[in-house]
């Protein structure tokens, strides 16, 4: 009889440990499922960039005749176009990506002009 009581006392910490590990396993599985779901696009909120971008139709961007786009890059919500081939073509155009509107033109001139 004493052996049975000793076994029962020794089993209580083991039972508590098994319950705690079971809770950790269930929590881990829930975290994995939520992560997979949010990465597949189910977790998009109204503040995500894809939800706030407005669409625009074809936009004409004024580029001087004879000029070519030499380089493009993006920064934040801006498209930056560097024009070249010719002295009057040395300029940088800054365009709002979401609307297609020309925000400004930087003319690159030699030092002293």
C-alpha positions in Angstrom: 0.0 0.0 0.0 2.8 2.4 0.8 4.4 1.7 -2.6 1.2 2.7 -4.4 1.1 6.0 -2.4 4.7 6.7 -3.2 4.0 6.1 -6.9 1.1 8.5 -6.8 3.1 11.3 -5.1 5.9 10.8 -7.7 3.4 11.0 -10.5 1.9 14.5 -9.7 4.9 16.5 -10.9 5.0 14.3 -14.0 1.3 14.9 -14.8 1.8 18.7 -14.3 4.8 18.6 -16.7 2.8 16.7 -19.3 -0.1 19.2 -19.1 2.3 22.1 -19.4 4.0 20.6 -22.5 0.6 19.9 -24.1 -0.4 23.5 -23.7 2.9 24.6 -25.2 2.4 22.3 -28.2 -1.1 23.6 -28.8 0.1 27.2 -28.5 2.9 26.5 -31.0 0.5 25.0 -33.5 -1.8 28.0 -33.2 1.1 30.4 -33.8 2.2 28.4 -36.9 -1.3 28.4 -38.4 -1.7 32.2 -37.8 1.7 32.9 -39.3 0.9 30.9 -42.4 -2.5 32.4 -42.8 -1.2 36.0 -42.5 1.6 35.3 -45.0 -0.8 33.9 -47.6 -2.7 37.3 -47.6 -5.4 36.6 -45.1 -3.9 39.1 -42.6 -4.1 42.2 -44.8 -5.4 45.3 -43.0 -6.6 48.6 -44.4 -3.2 50.2 -43.6 -1.3 47.8 -45.9 0.2 49.4 -49.0 -1.7 47.1 -51.4 -5.0 48.2 -49.8 -4.3 52.0 -50.0 -2.8 52.3 -53.5 -5.2 54.0 -55.9 -5.2 53.0 -59.5 -4.7 55.5 -62.3 -5.2 55.3 -66.1 -2.5 56.1 -68.6 -0.6 59.3 -67.7 1.5 61.4 -70.1 4.8 62.3 -68.5 6.4 65.3 -70.2 10.0 64.4 -71.3 11.9 67.0 -73.5 12.4 65.9 -77.1 15.6 64.0 -77.7 16.0 63.0 -74.0 16.1 59.4 -72.9 15.5 57.8 -69.5 18.9 56.8 -68.3 18.0 55.4 -64.9 15.0 54.7 -62.7 14.7 54.1 -59.0 12.0 54.2 -56.3 12.0 55.8 -52.9 9.0 55.6 -50.6 6.0 56.4 -52.9 8.2 58.1 -55.5 9.5 57.1 -58.9 12.7 58.9 -59.8 13.7 59.1 -63.4 17.1 60.4 -64.5 17.2 61.8 -68.0 20.2 62.1 -70.2 21.9 62.5 -73.6 22.3 66.2 -74.2 23.0 69.3 -72.0 19.3 70.3 -71.7 18.4 66.7 -70.9 20.4 66.5 -67.7 17.4 66.4 -65.3 15.7 64.3 -62.7 11.9 63.8 -62.7 10.1 62.8 -59.5 6.7 61.1 -60.0 4.2 60.0 -57.4 3.7 56.3 -57.9 0.2 56.1 -56.7 -1.2 58.8 -58.9 1.3 59.2 -61.7 1.5 62.9 -61.1 4.8 64.7 -61.8 5.9 66.2 -58.5 8.9 68.0 -59.6 11.9 68.4 -62.0 15.5 68.8 -60.9 17.6 70.4 -63.7 21.3 69.5 -63.4 23.5 72.4 -64.4 27.3 72.8 -64.4 28.7 74.5 -61.3 28.7 78.4 -61.6 25.5 78.8 -63.6 
